Amino acid sequence: MRDQSLASKTCVPCRGGVPPLKGKDLSDVHRLLADPAQWNIVNQHHIVRAYKFPDFKSALAFVNRVGEVAEAQGHHPDILLGWGKVEITTWTHAVDGLTESDFILAAKIDQLL
């Protein structure tokens, strides 16, 4: 599994002062995810993935598990919950863009399935 190395890492709190990932560096980290095509990079600023579930209860249970991971990592995505669907959006607010921590969180979330 390609995201194994990402999923085994821990999100690093960002205090700013570092540039967000762009261009080739961004593409290289994105490719480390198990299924990079599922995580869409939007304007080199944030990543988004939609998940489908058979019902609201399953989607809500997934959101709760995502919340536990986010809290443990100290890195919190935006979560949109609907009947049978969850959309996760993440970026690093301190740099107003993407860092490796966003991809670490994405890999950890994907392991919850």
N, C-alpha and C positions, 0 to 999 in steps of 0.2 A: 504494500500500500504506500503510495507516494507521500501522503500527508503524515505518515508515521512520525517523521522527525519533527514536523510542525506541531502535531498533537502532543508530543512528549515535552514540548517546551512550555514555559510559563510566560504569560503576558507581563511585559515590563511597564510599570507606570511611566507615563510620558509627561514631563513637565514643560515641554515645548523646547524651543531653541535648536531643534534638529529639523532638517528638511523632510517633507513627506516623500514617500517613494514615488518615482515618476519613470516613464520610459522603460528602458530595458530592465532596470532594477525592479520595477513594479511587475513587469511580465515574468521575470525569473521567479519571484516569490509566488506569484499567482499560479504558475505551473506546478508548484510543489503540492498543491491540493490534490486530493484523490481524484476528483472530477472537476477540474477547473471550469469546464463549460457551464456547470451549474451555478457558479458564482460570477455574476456579471460585474465588471468594473465599470462604474459610471463616472465619466469625466475625470478619470484618474484621481477621484476624490473619495469615493466610497464603494463598497461592494454590497451586492444584494443577491439574496437567494430566496426562492419561493419553494415551500414544501407543501405537499398535498397529503391529506388524511381522510379516512373514511367517514369521519363525523367530527362534531365539535369537541366532544370529550377527549378524543385522541389528540386533537390539535392542542387543546388546553394542557394536557399532560406533558406534551412536548415543550410547550412554552415554559411550564414550571421547571422542567429539567434544564432548559436553556438558562433560565434565571439562576438556578443553582450554580451552573458553570460560570456564568458571568460574574456572579457575586464572589465566587472563589478566586477568579482571575483578576478581579478589580477592573474589569473592562466590560462595559455595558452597551449592548447593541440596542437599536430601536427595533421593537417587535410589533408587528401588525397581526392580530389574531382575528380570524373569521371562521365561519362554518367550514370545516374540512380544509382549512388552509392557514399557513403561517408564513409571513414574510419577514426575513431578518435583514436589517441594514446596519452596517457598521463602518466606522471610521474613527480616527483618533482626533478628538476635539482640540487637544492642546496644540496640534500642528495643522489643524484644518485640512486633513488629508489622511492618507493611508500610511500605516507603519507595519512592521512585521507582526506586531501584536494583533492586528485585525485579522491576519491570516492564521495566526495561532488559534484565535477564538473561533474562526470559521472551521478549522480542522477539528477542534474539540466538539463543536456543535454537530458537525457531520457524523462524528462517532456515536452520537446519541441515538441515531436511527436504528 
